[in-house]
Amino acid sequence: MTQEKKPLTYSDAGVDIDAATTALSGIKDLVRRTYTEHVLRDIGTFGAMFQLDLQNYSEPVLVSSVDGVGTKLKLAFMTGKHDTVGVDLVSHCVNDILVQGARPLFFLDYFAVGKLKPEVVIEVVRGLSAGCRYAGCALIGGETAEMPDMYREDEYDLAGTIVGIVDRSKIIDGSAIREGDIIVGLPSTGLHTNGYSLARKICFEVAGLNPYDAMPGVGRTVAEALMEPHVSYAKLMQLVMRVVEVRGMAHITGGGITDNLPRILPEGLTAEIDLNAWAAPPLFRFLQETGNVEDKEMLRTFNMGQGFLFVIPEDQTGRVQETIGLAGQQCAFVGKIVPGDGKVHYTGKLNYADTSN
């Protein structure tokens, strides 16, 4: 007598279609909040549609970028806080196309998980939606993939693609940078989305802290300091670009100032950065001192408190400072352009904000 075989389902293989349906119904309203009049189809269609409005562009150029959040996600897993990593992802991508003068149009995400939990998906999309609304772009589509043999049940990966637009005559690529130009820095809120593998090693292995311990000298818990969302500089820089001539911009991500600023320097010019021009947040002091990290390594791993740099003519520094101040923001004049080998050269030494008071 043959034994009757039990019918297998997708759920037996670890994929819960019902959970995906629940998650989709929970995120629809969040996604719709980002829609503009140019979004032609609702969430759930096979392909997202976005109608371009080209009346203000003589030679429109689409600018795109794709990125992830990196190991900052590990903090989300450890803390159960999932509503800010979406902000991180959108802000990172927005800033990447901003450096070429592009205005964001729409965003798509990819969310891959070991076991799909609708409440986690909803929180992640809540952050994506918030980031898109702030940047003025539409979250028009994405993919949620449950892959039990690829990821642990309590872990996921998150990536996104952004598409923006700029008129060809207004592309900013650094080619207009000249000797004597000034480098302006906009402050970061912390690590943003880079350097987390080293930061986690220092905090959890070297210092033996847990996410809810106070980070010495910082005045915040480890989780609060490391989970601070990535800043989107688009709105501020769109204002600045209307007031002054911006000749080049650099998003300070992996590689720090050391590796990112040379990407926009014309041949024969060098960026001379004055480390005394700003005080890095105390988070970076803790990481450097606790991990015994050399200055060179700090500057190539972390943004050191400068999340975005841009280059302007020297005679426009006053106008830039006034414009940024009127917007309620701060900036620092962190360096200048000089003849040289196309690299970043530092003067002064790293210094940190005083936390004694």
N, C-alpha and C positions, 0 to 999 in steps of 0.2 A: 504494500500500500504506500503510495507516494504521499509525502507530507505537503500539505498545501502551503504555498509560499505567500508570505504577507506582501500585499502590494506596497511598493515604495512611493513616497511622495517627495516633492522638492524640500518640504520641511524636514524630512528624515535626513536629508543631506546637509541640513543646517541653514537653509535659505527660507525665510518667512515672508511670503508674498503679502500676507495680510498686514504684517508690520509695516511693509513699504507703503501699502495703501493708506494706512493710518497716518504715517509720517507725511505723506503727500497732502492729505486733507488738512493736516495741522500747519503746513507751511504756506498754503496758497495765499492766505491773507497777507502774510509777511512779504511774500514776493510781489504781490500786486501793489503794495505800497511804494515800490520803487519804479513802477511803470510811468512812462511818459506817453505823450500822444503818438510817439513814433513806434511803440510796441504794437504789433498787429495781431498777435495770437496769445491766448492765455496759456498758463503753465500746463504742461501735460501733453502737448502736441509733440510729434516726432522731431520737428525742427523749429527752432525759434525764429521769428521774423521781426526785423527792425527796418523801418523805412527811413532812409537817409534824407535829411533836409539840407540841400546843397546850395541854397540861394545866397548864403553869405560867404561862399567859397569860390574863388576863381579857378584854383587848381587843388582840389581836395586830395589829401593823402591820408590813408588809414594807417594808424600806428597800433601795433598789438604787442602783447607780452603775456607770458604764462609763468606762474611761479607757485610756490607752496609756502607753508608756514614753518617747515623744518621741525627740529626737535623741541620747539616751544610747545608743541602738542603734548609732550610728555608731562608738562606742568598741568595741562588741562585734565589729563588722565589721573594725575595724582590728587588733584584738588576737586575734581568733579565740576569744575567751572568751565562751561563750554560756550558761553555767550560772547566771548571777546575774540576768539581765534578767527572768527569770520571777519571782524573788523580789521584784524592784523593782515589778513590775506588781501582784502580789497585795498586797504591803504598802501600796502607794499606795491601792488600792481598799478594803482593810480599814480604813485610817485615815479614808477619806472617809465611810464609813457609821458609823464609831465616834463621830464628832462629834455624832451624834444619839442616841447611846446604844445603837446596834444591835449585836447579836452576829452575826457572819457565819455563814451556813448553807452556801451553796454558791457555786461559781465556775465560769465558762465562759470559754474563751479563743478568740481568732481569730488565726491565724497565716497570713500571706500572704507568698509567696516567689516570686522569679524562677525559680530552679531548685531543686527540692526535693532536699535532701541529708539522708538519714535520720539521720546522726550529729549534724547541727545541730539537727534537730527534737527528738531525744532529749535533748540537752543543755538546750534551752530548756524542755522539759517537766519535766526534772529540777528546774529552778529553780521552776517553777510548783508542782510537787508539794511541794517543801520549804517554800515560802511558805504553801501551804494547810495542810500538817500543823502548822506552827508556829501558825497562826491558829486552828486547830481547825475548818476548813471543808473541804468535799468538792469536789474537782475532778471535776465530773460530766459534762462534755461540752466540745465545742469544734469548730472548723472549721480544717482545713489546706487552703489554696488555693494551687495552683501556677499562677502567672500570668506567663508569660515576656514578654509585651508590656507589662506594668505595672511590673515591678521588674527591676533588674539581677540577674544570676545569683548574685552574692555578697551580696545584700541581702534583707532581709525587714522586714515590719511586724508588730507584736504589740499586741494590744488584749485587754481582758478585761471581763467583767461580773460583778459580785458581787451577791448577794441576802442580806440579813440580816433580823433580826427584833428588835422591841422592843415592850414593852407600851405602849399609848398613854399611860398615866399616867406612864411613865418616860422619855418622849421628852425629850431635852435640846436646846433650840433657842435658848438665850440669853435668853429672855423673863424668866427669873428673876434676871438680873444686876442688881445694885444699886450705887449709888454707894458707894465705899469698899471694894468687893470687890478681891481680889488676883489678879493674873495670874501663873500658874505656867508655866514653860517646861521642856520635856523636850528633851535634846540630840539633835541630828542626828549622823549619821556623816559628813556631807559634803553634797554637792549634792542627794542623794536622786534625784529624777527631774526636776528643773527647773533652768533656766538653762544648759543644755548648749550651746545655739547660741552664746551669748556666751563661755562657758568654752572651747569648742573654738577659737573665733576667737582668743582671747587666747593659748592654749597653743600652737597649731599655726601660726597666721599671725603674730601679733605677736612671740611669744617664739621661734618657729622650732624648737620642741621636737618630738620624736617620742614615741610612747606609752611607750617604754622608757627615756627620759631621766629623770634625777632632777628632780623639781620643786623648784626652789630654795627653801630655808627650810622645807620640809615634811617631809623625811626619807623620802619615798616616791617611786616613779616616778609619772609622769603617769597611766599606766593604773591603778595601784593607788589613787591618790587619787581619780580620777574615777569608777572602777568600784565603789567601796564601796557595798554594797547599801543600799537604802531600809529604814529601821527600821519595824517594825510595833509600834505602841504599844498594841494591843488588850489583851493579857494584863495589862500593867501598869495600864492605865486601868480595866479591869474590877475589879481589886483596889481601886484608889483610890476608885471609885464606890461600893464597898460600905462604905467607911470614912468618907467625908466627903461633903458636899453639893457636887456639881459642877454649876455653874449654866450653863456654856457651854464649848464646846470648838472649837478651830480647828486644822485641818491646814494647816501652812505650806507651800504648794505654789507654783505660779506666781503671781507677784504679791507674794510674800514676806509678811512681817508687815503691811506697809502696806495691802495689798488684801484679805488674808484675814481678819484680825481684825475689821474693821468688819462682816463678814457676820453676826456674831452679836450685835452691840451693839443694845440697845433704843434707841428714839428719845430724844434728849436726853442721851445718855451718850457719853463718849469714853474711849479707851484711852490712858493715859499710860505709855509704855515707857521705862525707864531703860537706856540703852545701856551704862552702866557696870556693870550687874548681872551680866554674863557676859563671858567672853573668847571671841571667835569663833575657830574652828580656823585654823591658819596657812594652809591652802589658800585661804581667803578673802582673806587679806592678799596672797598672791601674785597672785591674780586682780585685786584692786583696784589694786595698785601697778604691775603689769606692763601692765594695760590702761588705766591712768589713769582708773578708773571713779569717779565721784562717790559720796559716801555715799548720797545719795537713790536713785541708780540701783542700788546694791548692795542696799539694803533692799527694793527693789521687784522685784528679779530673783531673789535668792537667799534661802535661809532663814537665813543668817548664823549657823548653829550651833544654831538653835532649831527643831526639826522639828515640834513640837506644843505648843500653848498651851491651858491650861484656866483657868477662873475659879472661885474659891471665896470663901466669906465670910472676912473677915479673921481671925476668931477660930479658924479651922481650919488655919492655916498650920503650926502645930507638929505636928498630927496627920498632915498631908500629908507633911511632911518626914520624919517618923519612918517612916511606911508605905513611902515610896519607898526610904528608906535600908535598911530591913529586907529589901526585895526586891532589894537589891544594885544599885540604880540611883541616879541623881542628878537633881536638879532645881534650878531657879533661880527666885527670886521676881523677875520681870522688870518688873513694873509694877502699876498700879492703875487702877480705874475712877473717873472723875471726870465732873462735868457738862461737856457740850460738844456738839460738832457731829457726832458719830457717826464721826469719823475717828480715825486713830492719830496721836498727837503724841509726838515723841521728846525726851528730855532726855539730857544727857551726849553722848558721842561714841563712835564705833566703836572698840573696842580688841580686841587679838588675844592669843592665848595665846603665852607666851614660849617660843621654841624655841632659846634660846642655850645651854641646858644639854644 
